[in-house]
């Protein structure tokens, strides 16, 4: 039969093991919370990137349309200058 000292040593070892287990659980919970925060941050950044990509595509289309309009106006001005030059004696 185990002595009182042996039983006390076993209880102390079990308590220490249980404390280690609690520390591991606390660390896992902290890691889980960090993972949640990182997931939220990544999700938010992905949304911002999607919005930025859409805005950039819209800007490119608008800029392209503006450049085509400028080209058309320049062509009209060139034709006008040429026609005015041909009207002079």
C-alpha positions in Angstrom: 0.0 0.0 0.0 1.2 3.5 -0.8 2.4 5.8 1.9 0.9 9.1 2.6 4.0 10.8 1.2 3.7 8.8 -2.1 0.0 9.7 -2.4 0.8 13.4 -1.8 3.5 13.2 -4.4 1.1 11.6 -6.9 -1.5 14.3 -6.2 1.1 17.0 -6.7 2.2 15.5 -10.0 -1.4 15.3 -11.1 -2.0 18.9 -10.1 1.1 20.0 -12.0 0.0 18.0 -15.1 -3.5 19.5 -14.9 -1.9 23.0 -14.7 0.2 22.2 -17.8 -3.0 21.1 -19.5 -4.7 24.3 -18.6 -1.8 26.3 -19.9 -1.9 24.4 -23.2 -5.7 25.0 -23.5 -5.2 28.7 -22.8 -2.5 28.9 -25.5 -4.7 27.1 -28.0 -7.6 29.5 -27.2 -5.2 32.5 -27.7 -4.1 31.1 -31.0 -7.7 30.5 -32.1 -8.5 34.2 -31.3 -5.4 35.3 -33.3 -6.5 33.2 -36.2 -10.0 34.7 -36.1 -8.6 38.2 -36.1 -6.2 37.4 -39.0 -9.0 35.8 -40.9 -11.1 38.9 -40.5 -8.3 41.2 -41.5 -7.5 39.1 -44.6 -11.2 39.1 -45.5 -11.4 42.8 -45.1 -8.3 43.4 -47.2 -9.6 41.1 -49.9 -12.8 43.2 -50.0 -10.8 46.4 -50.2 -8.7 44.9 -53.0 -11.8 43.9 -55.0 -13.2 47.4 -54.6 -9.9 48.9 -55.7 -9.7 46.6 -58.7 -13.2 47.5 -59.7 -12.4 51.2 -59.3 -9.3 50.9 -61.4 -11.1 49.1 -64.1 -13.8 51.8 -64.2 -11.1 54.5 -64.3 -9.3 52.7 -67.1 -12.5 52.6 -69.2 -13.3 56.3 -68.5 -9.7 57.3 -69.3 -9.9 55.3 -72.5 -13.1 57.0 -73.5 -11.7 60.4 -72.7 -8.6 59.7 -74.8 -10.8 58.6 -77.7 -12.8 61.8 -77.3 -9.6 63.9 -77.3 -8.4 62.1 -80.4 -11.6 62.9 -82.2 -11.5 66.5 -81.2 -7.9 66.8 -82.3 -8.9 65.3 -85.6 -11.7 67.8 -86.0 -9.4 70.7 -85.1 -6.8 69.4 -87.6 -9.4 69.2 -90.3 -10.6 72.7 -89.4 -7.1 74.2 -89.5 -6.4 72.5 -92.8 -9.7 73.8 -94.3 -9.0 77.3 -93.1 -5.5 77.1 -94.6 -6.9 76.0 -97.9 -9.4 79.0 -97.9 -6.6 81.6 -97.8 -5.3 82.9 -101.1 
